């Protein structure tokens, strides 16, 4: 492989420079992505391996990142379980019949990844082939709690009160589905490794909706199960629980992930102090809104972030997905600032 | 005063039992509130002292809380500065012309509370009179950063990217407006004390949208200025920065507030450990979603929370506003659980 900086950093091995990629790097901020999006709607892009592969490769070529991440969506898993999903402009993803009755839970199908999610695996094969060793490709999935909360809410939510209501009213139903999801997600990630992914990331995007008691009971154990299954695939595993920075130590210790994602709300020096290099690699965490700044300020803040994380066991990234109205030149300035640091 | 438990707890004085109130206690979960709301829209209720006073008193009578809080909205301050506000069902509050150009900022008026916000002061006078010493009444305002972010976004937001863009693109404009807001909010709170409020709460509802650097530069200094002005009115001041629990120590030290609010994401024992009783009183923090549980479970979790905070210097509350679909009986169960604890 021409550039394996990302994989070495995941394993806390020495690197000549810190690797960098950007969450949602294959996305709407890129005119070249929007050009593809004009020809096909979001879910068609996700389900068409050639289109998914095309936009997956764009940021490698246009922004110069050190890793690709397969273009997909965390909600393809509940969709494969039988839930009807749509993604509309301005509305975002939506399940038309969110889970509300015990019958809704029982009707959910199990998922054989090669079957129900074969299009993602095919996209990974294409990407791996077309990258031809230039940079590694990352596979990903949503963590069980995040999937469950979407499946119950139907869409994003401020309070996640439908999903959290289930946790107090019918905890056994919640645990049953979370256990199923951990198994399905874990198997799906192993299949992604077999199809060509060289590392995996689990997104527990709504972990911040849970306080300590609920997080420890309903999120962390199932995230850990999924990580453990995923790690059996051999590649390094990254976990990201935005909005739950109080739990960094527990996330690292319980999941046994190779890399812990750090959100933009967390001070990088504090993250490194709480999770020492001897224990785990870290990924993050520039505030996506700081990419609105002019390139000299982006450069200054990126270098300060890199100083705080240190040279080893760090993968530079934003602390959340890149915003759709970010100028591509500013994304390039971020990537360049990482790649020139201390050289 | 018949029941001054709340005021004594704010000052960390001995109390016979822990006082309790509920954020948004005068709200949609109460059928008696909805009956008033049928006769007048939200902003008419806010601007009509008799209606505001009526719903302010409802939870004292119906739920048995140990403090009233004036029924109002944090956005009345920008409205008094000249911004056009509407509050529609299902949409929430919205400014029709959010601040976008330097001209928008310059057109903002200063506020003389007795003039532009006289209706809130009149409502406080009515409430104080009708309470007749049964329980104290709390006044409140939004903190400068939270007001600025609403004024720029126009409405609630997931990323607050318009407001945060200003912080990197035009920090001087942001600082100028934040300084004005700190002054206006501080004066407004002092006026509320003169009109009858016996304690004050500052809500920095969107502080969680800021990472450490931005929080320290754009939120905390102006929150502190507003607290210092407000404290000159003589009453205890509560600050609440939900989603910023990483900053609890700084919030207590910098603002000098009498009471620090604790959100539901924070472990109460940890909050008490980080902010010792010798320094500050704490308020919070049951997860509002836990009020969906049956009363015995509410009671159990409330007692665990009270055990963790301890008997002195604690005001029981939720860790966020009560949700509109909470059964009133469950709100009563929470209040009763506090009032019976260790008795």
Interface residues (C-beta under 8 A of the other chain):
Chain A: X156 X158 X159 X160 X161 X164 X165 X167 X168 X169 X208 X210 X211 X212 X214 X243 X245 X246 X264 X265 X266 X267 X270 X287 X288 X289 X290 X292 X293 X297 X319 X320 X323 X325
Chain B: X156 X158 X159 X160 X161 X164 X165 X167 X168 X169 X208 X210 X211 X212 X214 X243 X245 X246 X264 X265 X266 X267 X270 X287 X288 X289 X290 X292 X293 X297 X319 X320 X323 X325
